[in-house]
Amino acid sequence: MRVAVRVLAVVAALFAAAVVAAAMLLPRLADRPEVRTRIEAAVHEATGREISYESIRAGLLPPSIDVIRPALAGGKAGPVPAVEADRISLRLALLPLLARSVVIESLRIEGARAVVVREPAASPAPSSSAARPSPDASAPSSASAQSPAATPPAPGAGALGVRAIDVDRGGIRIEDRTVSPPVVLALSDVEAHARATSPEEPVRFDATMQIESGGSIAVQGTATTGGEIDAAATLDGVDAKPFAGYLAGGAGRTERRTLAGRLGGTVRASGPAATPAKIDAKLRLEDAAVELDGVGLRGVLSVSADLSSADGALGGPFEIDAIDADLSYGSVFRKPPGTPATVRGTLRARPGGGFDVDDLHVRIKNFDAHGAARSAPGAQLALAAPPFDLAGWQALLPAIGGRDLTGRLGLDLRGSALDSAPAVTFAATGRDIDARALGEKISGPLRFDARFAAPLASGRPFTDVVSGTVDFVLGPGSFQGVSMLRDTIQRSGPVVEAAVAAGRAFGGRDVQRMYDDRFERIAGSVKVGSGFARFDPVEAVYRDYRVDLRGSVRLSDRALDARGAIVFADAKGAGAMRGQTLPISRIGGSLDRPQVELSPADIAAVVASASGSAIERRLGPVLDRLRESSGGAKSPLGALENLLQGRKRN
């Protein structure tokens, strides 16, 4: 017995001496040149990249390895290392080694810095059974992506497991070069922790990080060795500006696209890490300043989605709420905060890229449209809204100058982005709309059917790029204080004015009673394009005459440029002008205040043709005396002209 005890004592002493010797010699052996060469070769074999480090320190009690200032070459990321750290400390569990198993008690990474680059997809290279694909610099190697859990051993090898991983004072720079300009996101103060209780249980992890441009992100969840995750990310005050590149128009595009604001909310994902089977997002963009192809947003925007995988692609309901935002489209439309504005639908991602939106529902105030959408390539949008009441819409349409709106309007909207030329087409039907929306001096019920088209990203005013047709009927109504007939008579010169005055004096019909600014009907067809509304013709019907016009209105300032004729009714109400047609040389001015121009020859012809009227019969004797005293003029018109010219000379 004593011999056995002595033998055990000797063995124990020898084992202790061996441990002490190993503890003294191992640190020296670990940093020898031949060991460094083997480590560098092994890393290159595993990752395809070069590794460097300042030194390695090894310990036996407990078994440990410390790597000082390691750096993994950057590859496509450029001269900056893809991954580097101040120190990597690895501690092994002692007892599992006796069973030929390696269990990493803890893996601690201090001061880690990583660069992740996403490059545009390259054309696939010809495959070769002898060629070995090089790792992509935009993703970590398979060796570095292992979760802290058991890894199935190779035949004849022991098991490998990791119980804890900690990252302190980390930093990550992410560059997405698939968009132009590239999106760059810098993360700092990264603190991450992962714990595995057993090889069979999922790994629990959590991480926090600051975004250098503003805001923070916190992540927590579980992961399995099979690549399944269940994780939630919480965003707090994340600056949206670094993501503006995702809205950029790309090379050669000149339209303005901006993004700013603070993003907050949660995103939860579950399923395979590379292709989650379910995503639940609730996000809120505050202090937003977004501009996209002429559409502007200021204020608060909320987005929610509940997406799950179907046929290899995500899909499900979503909602965008802009009730607390100021929305605008150029100078045409502006929705103030507080007015309802929502978009809802069912998103269906296409396996080959892009997405469709079914059951699309767009609501702005009481505009309530339904339809569908399709993303690029060949993006399309279709919306139809039944007629809705226009009361109160003047607050959303700056172009009408705050004038009250009444009536009902129905819309059929379609947009497309074929051949990289985004455009929208829409059909509108209006009934009983108050024409004061067109100008403060115009009134009356308006009925119209319109078909328009306009590019969405021209960078030019909407009135310069819109095109289409409008068929309309307005009336009964009035041009407040505006009488085309009065302006015509007053601009016709002394001859016509004298005839009108003489007609009144000798019992003829008073033409001035036709100066009324009220009309029975104005109707026509208008073609819109290149900044103008062209009409051929437009007919304005008054009580005793009508006006036929052909010309255009410039949309930017409502300037008129037209020609036509005033056609008097063949009825007693037309007085001396009964059955006559007075050509209009030009109508200038504006839509609110037209200015009529007549040629002297046209005026003379009209007055001469009226010689058989009641006015001339009453003035016959007087005109004969005028003719005798005015140089023998051959007509009453000539007599009046000679007389007036003689008075003018005197």
QUINORUR-V149990 format. One record per residue. N is the residue number from 1. SS is DSSP state (alpha for helix, beta for strand, coil for the rest). OMEGA is omega in radians with two decimals (999 if undefined). BURIAL is I if it has 16 or more other C-alpha atoms within 10 Angstrom, else O. Layout:
# QUINORUR-V149990
n=(N:N)
ss=(SS:SS)
omega=(OMEGA:OMEGA)
burial=(BURIAL:BURIAL)
This chain:
# QUINORUR-V149990
n=(1:2:3:4:5:6:7:8:9:10:11:12:13:14:15:16:17:18:19:20:21:22:23:24:25:26:27:28:29:30:31:32:33:34:35:36:37:38:39:40:41:42:43:44:45:46:47:48:49:50:51:52:53:54:55:56:57:58:59:60:61:62:63:64:65:66:67:68:69:70:71:72:73:74:75:76:77:78:79:80:81:82:83:84:85:86:87:88:89:90:91:92:93:94:95:96:97:98:99:100:101:102:103:104:105:106:107:108:109:110:111:112:113:114:115:116:117:118:119:120:121:122:123:124:125:126:127:128:129:130:131:132:133:134:135:136:137:138:139:140:141:142:143:144:145:146:147:148:149:150:151:152:153:154:155:156:157:158:159:160:161:162:163:164:165:166:167:168:169:170:171:172:173:174:175:176:177:178:179:180:181:182:183:184:185:186:187:188:189:190:191:192:193:194:195:196:197:198:199:200:201:202:203:204:205:206:207:208:209:210:211:212:213:214:215:216:217:218:219:220:221:222:223:224:225:226:227:228:229:230:231:232:233:234:235:236:237:238:239:240:241:242:243:244:245:246:247:248:249:250:251:252:253:254:255:256:257:258:259:260:261:262:263:264:265:266:267:268:269:270:271:272:273:274:275:276:277:278:279:280:281:282:283:284:285:286:287:288:289:290:291:292:293:294:295:296:297:298:299:300:301:302:303:304:305:306:307:308:309:310:311:312:313:314:315:316:317:318:319:320:321:322:323:324:325:326:327:328:329:330:331:332:333:334:335:336:337:338:339:340:341:342:343:344:345:346:347:348:349:350:351:352:353:354:355:356:357:358:359:360:361:362:363:364:365:366:367:368:369:370:371:372:373:374:375:376:377:378:379:380:381:382:383:384:385:386:387:388:389:390:391:392:393:394:395:396:397:398:399:400:401:402:403:404:405:406:407:408:409:410:411:412:413:414:415:416:417:418:419:420:421:422:423:424:425:426:427:428:429:430:431:432:433:434:435:436:437:438:439:440:441:442:443:444:445:446:447:448:449:450:451:452:453:454:455:456:457:458:459:460:461:462:463:464:465:466:467:468:469:470:471:472:473:474:475:476:477:478:479:480:481:482:483:484:485:486:487:488:489:490:491:492:493:494:495:496:497:498:499:500:501:502:503:504:505:506:507:508:509:510:511:512:513:514:515:516:517:518:519:520:521:522:523:524:525:526:527:528:529:530:531:532:533:534:535:536:537:538:539:540:541:542:543:544:545:546:547:548:549:550:551:552:553:554:555:556:557:558:559:560:561:562:563:564:565:566:567:568:569:570:571:572:573:574:575:576:577:578:579:580:581:582:583:584:585:586:587:588:589:590:591:592:593:594:595:596:597:598:599:600:601:602:603:604:605:606:607:608:609:610:611:612:613:614:615:616:617:618:619:620:621:622:623:624:625:626:627:628:629:630:631:632:633:634:635:636:637:638:639:640:641:642:643:644:645:646:647:648:649:650)
ss=(coil:alpha:alpha:alpha:alpha:alpha:alpha:alpha:alpha:alpha:alpha:alpha:alpha:alpha:alpha:alpha:alpha:alpha:alpha:alpha:alpha:alpha:alpha:alpha:alpha:alpha:alpha:alpha:alpha:alpha:coil:coil:alpha:alpha:alpha:alpha:alpha:alpha:alpha:alpha:alpha:alpha:alpha:alpha:alpha:alpha:alpha:coil:coil:coil:beta:beta:coil:coil:beta:beta:beta:beta:beta:coil:coil:coil:coil:beta:beta:beta:beta:beta:coil:coil:beta:beta:coil:coil:alpha:alpha:alpha:coil:coil:coil:coil:coil:beta:beta:coil:coil:beta:beta:beta:beta:beta:beta:coil:coil:alpha:alpha:alpha:alpha:alpha:coil:coil:beta:beta:beta:beta:beta:beta:beta:beta:beta:coil:coil:beta:beta:beta:beta:beta:beta:coil:coil:coil:coil:coil:coil:coil:coil:coil:coil:coil:coil:coil:coil:coil:coil:coil:coil:coil:coil:coil:coil:coil:coil:coil:coil:coil:coil:coil:coil:coil:coil:beta:coil:coil:coil:coil:coil:coil:coil:coil:beta:beta:beta:coil:beta:beta:beta:beta:beta:beta:beta:beta:beta:beta:beta:beta:beta:coil:coil:coil:coil:coil:coil:beta:beta:beta:beta:beta:beta:beta:beta:beta:beta:beta:beta:beta:coil:coil:coil:coil:coil:coil:coil:beta:beta:beta:beta:beta:beta:beta:beta:beta:coil:coil:coil:coil:beta:beta:beta:beta:beta:beta:beta:beta:coil:coil:coil:coil:beta:beta:beta:beta:beta:beta:beta:beta:beta:beta:beta:beta:coil:alpha:alpha:alpha:alpha:alpha:alpha:alpha:coil:coil:coil:coil:coil:coil:coil:coil:coil:beta:beta:beta:beta:beta:beta:beta:beta:beta:beta:beta:beta:beta:beta:beta:beta:coil:coil:coil:beta:beta:beta:beta:beta:beta:beta:beta:beta:beta:beta:beta:beta:beta:beta:beta:beta:coil:coil:beta:beta:beta:beta:beta:beta:beta:beta:beta:beta:beta:beta:beta:beta:beta:beta:coil:coil:beta:beta:beta:beta:beta:beta:beta:beta:beta:coil:coil:coil:beta:beta:beta:beta:beta:coil:coil:coil:beta:beta:beta:coil:coil:coil:coil:coil:beta:beta:beta:beta:beta:beta:beta:beta:beta:coil:coil:coil:coil:coil:beta:beta:beta:beta:beta:beta:beta:beta:beta:beta:coil:coil:beta:beta:beta:beta:beta:beta:beta:beta:coil:coil:coil:coil:coil:beta:beta:beta:beta:beta:beta:beta:beta:beta:beta:coil:coil:coil:alpha:alpha:alpha:alpha:coil:alpha:alpha:alpha:coil:coil:coil:coil:coil:coil:coil:beta:beta:beta:beta:beta:beta:beta:beta:beta:coil:alpha:alpha:alpha:coil:coil:beta:beta:beta:beta:beta:beta:beta:beta:beta:beta:beta:beta:alpha:alpha:alpha:coil:coil:coil:coil:beta:beta:beta:beta:beta:beta:beta:beta:beta:beta:beta:beta:beta:beta:coil:coil:coil:coil:coil:coil:alpha:alpha:alpha:alpha:coil:beta:beta:beta:beta:beta:beta:beta:beta:beta:beta:beta:beta:beta:coil:coil:coil:coil:alpha:alpha:alpha:alpha:alpha:alpha:alpha:coil:coil:coil:alpha:alpha:alpha:alpha:alpha:alpha:alpha:alpha:alpha:alpha:alpha:alpha:coil:coil:coil:coil:coil:alpha:alpha:alpha:alpha:alpha:coil:coil:beta:beta:coil:beta:beta:beta:beta:beta:beta:beta:beta:beta:coil:coil:beta:beta:beta:beta:beta:beta:beta:beta:beta:beta:coil:coil:coil:beta:beta:beta:beta:beta:beta:beta:beta:beta:beta:coil:coil:coil:coil:beta:beta:beta:beta:beta:beta:beta:beta:beta:beta:coil:coil:coil:alpha:alpha:alpha:alpha:alpha:alpha:coil:coil:coil:beta:beta:beta:beta:beta:beta:beta:beta:beta:beta:coil:coil:coil:beta:beta:beta:beta:coil:coil:alpha:alpha:alpha:alpha:alpha:alpha:alpha:alpha:alpha:alpha:alpha:alpha:alpha:coil:alpha:alpha:alpha:alpha:alpha:alpha:alpha:alpha:alpha:alpha:alpha:alpha:alpha:alpha:alpha:alpha:coil:coil:coil:coil:coil:coil:alpha:alpha:alpha:alpha:alpha:alpha:alpha:alpha:alpha:alpha:alpha:alpha:alpha:alpha:coil)
omega=(3.13:3.13:-3.14:-3.14:3.13:3.12:3.13:3.14:3.12:3.12:3.14:3.13:3.12:3.13:3.12:3.12:3.13:3.13:3.14:3.13:3.13:3.14:-3.14:-3.05:-3.03:3.12:3.14:-3.12:-3.04:-3.06:3.12:-3.11:-3.12:3.08:3.11:-3.13:3.13:-3.14:-3.13:3.13:-3.13:3.13:3.12:3.11:-3.08:-3.00:-3.06:-3.11:3.11:3.07:3.05:3.08:-3.12:3.13:3.05:3.08:-3.12:3.09:-3.09:-3.13:-0.12:3.10:-3.05:3.05:3.05:3.09:-3.07:3.09:3.04:3.10:3.10:-3.04:-3.00:-3.11:-3.12:-3.14:3.11:-3.08:3.13:3.13:3.09:3.12:3.01:-3.11:3.03:-3.11:2.97:-3.11:-3.12:3.12:-3.13:2.99:-3.01:-3.02:3.14:3.13:3.14:3.12:3.14:3.05:3.10:3.10:3.10:-3.13:3.11:3.04:-3.06:-3.13:-3.09:3.09:-3.13:3.08:-3.08:3.06:3.13:-3.09:3.05:-3.10:3.03:-3.12:3.12:3.08:-3.11:3.13:3.09:-3.11:3.11:-3.12:-3.11:-3.07:3.09:-3.10:3.10:-3.12:3.09:-3.11:-3.10:-3.11:3.11:-3.14:-3.14:-3.13:-3.10:-3.08:-3.10:3.06:3.10:3.12:-3.11:3.05:-3.12:-3.08:3.01:-3.13:3.11:-3.11:3.09:-3.13:3.10:3.12:3.11:-3.11:-3.07:3.02:3.11:3.05:-3.13:3.03:-3.11:3.08:-3.13:3.02:-3.10:3.10:3.08:-3.10:3.10:3.08:-3.13:-0.02:-3.11:3.04:-3.12:3.14:-3.13:3.13:3.14:-3.14:3.14:3.05:-3.08:-3.12:3.08:-3.10:3.07:-3.14:3.11:-3.13:-3.07:-3.06:3.07:3.10:3.07:-3.11:3.03:-3.13:3.01:3.14:3.07:3.05:-3.01:3.11:3.11:3.09:-3.11:3.12:3.05:-3.10:3.03:3.14:-3.13:3.10:3.11:3.11:3.10:3.10:3.10:3.13:2.96:-2.96:3.10:3.09:3.10:-3.14:-3.12:3.07:-3.11:3.12:-3.08:-3.03:3.13:-3.11:-3.09:3.14:3.12:3.07:-3.04:-3.12:-3.12:-3.09:3.10:3.14:-3.04:-3.10:-3.06:3.10:-3.11:3.13:3.07:-3.13:3.14:-3.04:3.09:3.12:-3.09:3.01:-3.14:-3.13:3.09:-3.11:3.12:-3.07:-3.10:-3.12:-3.09:3.12:-3.11:3.07:3.11:-3.06:3.01:-3.03:-3.11:3.11:-3.13:-3.08:-3.05:2.99:-3.04:3.04:-3.06:3.09:3.09:3.10:-3.12:3.09:3.08:3.09:-3.03:3.09:3.12:-3.13:3.05:3.14:3.08:-2.99:3.07:-3.04:3.03:-3.13:3.08:-3.13:-3.13:3.07:3.13:-3.08:3.06:3.09:3.04:-3.07:3.14:-3.11:-3.13:-3.12:2.98:-3.13:3.14:2.98:-3.09:3.09:-3.04:-2.98:3.02:3.10:3.13:3.06:-3.14:3.09:-3.11:3.06:-3.10:3.01:3.10:3.10:3.09:-3.09:3.07:3.10:3.12:-3.11:-3.13:-3.10:-3.10:-3.10:3.02:3.05:3.07:3.11:-3.13:-3.10:-3.12:3.13:3.01:-3.01:3.10:2.96:-3.01:-3.02:3.09:3.14:-3.10:-3.13:3.11:-3.12:3.10:0.04:-3.11:-3.09:-3.12:3.11:3.09:3.12:3.07:3.14:3.05:-3.12:3.13:-3.09:-3.10:-3.13:3.12:-3.11:3.10:3.11:-3.11:-3.07:-3.09:-3.04:-3.11:3.00:3.08:3.14:-3.08:3.11:3.00:3.13:-3.09:-3.08:3.05:-3.06:2.99:-2.99:3.09:3.13:3.12:3.12:-3.14:3.11:3.09:3.12:-3.11:-3.13:3.10:3.03:3.11:3.05:-3.10:3.07:-3.12:3.12:3.06:3.09:3.13:-3.08:3.08:3.03:3.13:-3.11:-3.03:-3.13:-3.09:3.08:3.13:3.13:-3.10:3.04:-3.11:2.97:-3.03:3.06:-3.04:3.01:3.14:3.02:-3.10:-3.01:-3.10:-3.06:-3.13:3.11:-3.10:-3.11:-3.14:-3.01:-3.11:3.08:3.13:-3.13:3.09:2.97:-3.00:2.99:-3.14:3.04:-0.02:-3.10:-3.11:2.87:-3.01:3.08:-3.09:3.05:-3.13:-3.14:3.12:3.12:3.14:-3.13:-3.09:3.14:-3.07:3.12:-3.02:-3.09:-3.13:3.12:3.11:3.12:3.12:3.14:3.13:3.12:3.10:-3.05:-3.07:2.99:3.11:3.10:-3.12:-3.14:-3.09:3.11:3.07:3.13:-3.12:3.13:3.14:3.10:3.12:-3.06:2.96:-3.05:3.09:3.09:-3.06:3.05:-3.08:3.10:3.11:3.07:-3.10:2.96:-3.06:-3.09:-3.09:-0.13:2.86:-3.09:3.08:-3.07:3.05:-3.02:-3.05:3.12:3.05:3.12:3.06:-3.05:3.00:-3.11:-3.05:3.00:3.06:-2.99:-3.05:-3.10:3.08:3.14:-3.10:2.98:-3.00:3.05:-3.13:-3.11:2.98:-3.10:-3.11:-3.12:3.07:-3.07:-3.09:-3.10:-3.13:3.07:-3.08:-3.11:-3.06:3.08:-3.09:3.06:-3.12:3.14:3.08:-3.10:-3.11:2.97:3.10:-3.11:-3.11:3.13:3.13:-3.08:-3.14:3.09:-3.01:3.08:-3.14:3.12:3.11:-3.12:3.12:3.13:-3.12:-3.13:-3.13:-3.13:3.13:-3.12:3.12:-3.05:3.12:-3.09:3.14:-3.13:-3.11:3.13:3.11:-3.06:-3.06:-3.12:-3.13:-3.13:3.09:3.13:3.09:-3.10:-3.13:-3.06:-3.07:3.01:3.06:3.11:-3.06:-3.09:3.06:3.13:3.11:3.12:3.13:-3.13:3.14:-3.13:-3.12:3.12:3.10:3.10:-3.12:3.13:3.13:999)
burial=(O:O:O:O:O:O:O:O:O:O:O:O:O:O:O:O:O:O:O:O:O:I:I:O:O:O:I:O:O:I:I:O:O:O:O:I:O:O:O:I:O:O:I:O:O:O:I:I:I:I:I:I:I:O:O:I:I:I:I:I:O:O:O:I:I:I:I:I:I:I:I:I:I:I:I:I:I:O:O:O:I:I:I:I:I:I:I:I:I:I:I:I:I:I:O:O:O:O:O:O:I:I:I:I:I:I:I:I:I:I:I:I:I:I:I:I:I:I:I:O:O:O:O:O:O:O:O:O:O:O:O:O:O:O:O:O:I:I:O:I:O:O:O:O:O:O:I:I:I:I:I:O:O:O:O:O:O:I:I:I:I:I:I:I:I:I:I:O:I:I:I:I:O:I:I:I:O:O:I:O:O:I:I:O:I:I:I:I:I:I:I:I:I:I:I:I:O:O:I:O:O:I:I:I:I:I:I:I:I:I:I:O:O:I:I:I:I:I:I:I:I:I:I:I:I:O:O:I:I:I:I:I:I:I:I:I:I:I:I:I:I:I:I:I:I:I:I:I:I:O:O:O:O:O:I:I:I:I:I:I:I:I:I:I:I:I:I:I:I:I:I:I:I:O:O:I:I:I:I:I:I:I:I:I:I:I:I:I:I:I:I:I:I:I:I:I:I:I:I:I:I:I:I:I:I:I:I:I:I:O:O:O:I:I:I:I:I:I:I:I:I:I:I:I:I:I:I:I:I:I:O:O:I:I:I:I:I:O:I:I:I:I:I:I:I:I:I:I:I:O:O:O:O:O:I:I:I:I:O:I:I:I:I:I:I:I:I:I:I:I:I:I:I:I:I:O:O:O:I:I:I:I:I:I:I:O:I:O:I:I:O:O:I:I:I:I:I:I:O:I:O:O:I:I:I:I:I:I:I:I:I:I:I:I:I:I:I:O:O:O:O:I:I:I:I:I:I:I:I:I:I:I:I:I:I:I:I:I:O:I:I:I:I:I:I:I:I:I:I:I:I:I:I:I:I:I:I:I:O:O:O:I:I:I:I:I:I:I:I:I:O:I:I:I:I:I:I:I:I:O:O:I:I:I:I:I:O:I:I:O:I:I:O:O:I:I:O:O:I:I:O:I:I:I:O:O:O:I:I:I:I:O:O:I:I:I:I:I:I:O:I:I:I:I:I:I:I:I:I:O:I:I:I:I:I:I:I:I:I:I:I:I:O:I:I:I:I:I:I:I:I:I:I:I:I:O:O:I:I:I:I:I:I:I:I:I:I:I:I:O:O:O:I:I:I:I:I:I:I:I:I:I:I:I:O:I:I:I:O:O:I:I:I:I:I:I:I:I:O:O:O:I:I:I:O:I:I:O:O:I:I:O:I:I:I:I:O:I:O:O:O:O:I:I:O:I:I:O:O:I:O:O:I:O:O:I:I:I:I:I:I:I:I:I:O:O:O:O:O:O)
